[in-house]
Structures are given as structure tokens and as C-alpha cells.
């Protein structure tokens, strides 16, 4: 009856376009099933994209377990804007 998380490391990458390499930012996350099914937490330091211009980017999330890599969230829109 307890929620469980898949085994492996979650990696979130931010790019200007899905085909770009290397990513502008790459963050590791942890599963947080106690917050809801499929929920993960990523730490985002204020300096992560400090020198990147405001605008539209894309992000994706992958689950890495050894040599196996699974796409959890495909390339999706991400907008970087000033804090209000």
C-alpha cells in the first residue's frame, strides 16, 4: 500500500532546442512518491542559468539506471523569465 519510485537517477536537461548538445543545464532529481504518483523534486540553484537570456527553452526528464535510459518527460516548453 506504500507508494514506490522506479529505481535509477532522474536527470532534467534544459536546452534551447531539443537537438542541441550539450544542455544549458543538467540537474539530478529524486522521486517523491509521497507527494503523488510520478512526482519528483529537482533542486534549482539561482545560478543554474544566470547568464542565459530570458526566453523560450525546452526541457526533458530521463530515468537512468545503469546503461538503460528511459524518457520520462519528452522535450517540453520551458520559459525563463525575470522574477516578479
Buried (B, 14 or more C-beta within 10 A) or exposed (E): EEEEBEEBEBBBBBBBEEEEEEBBBEBEBEBEBEEEEEEBEBEEEEEBBEEEEEEEBBBBBBBEEEEEEEEBBEBEEBEBEEEE
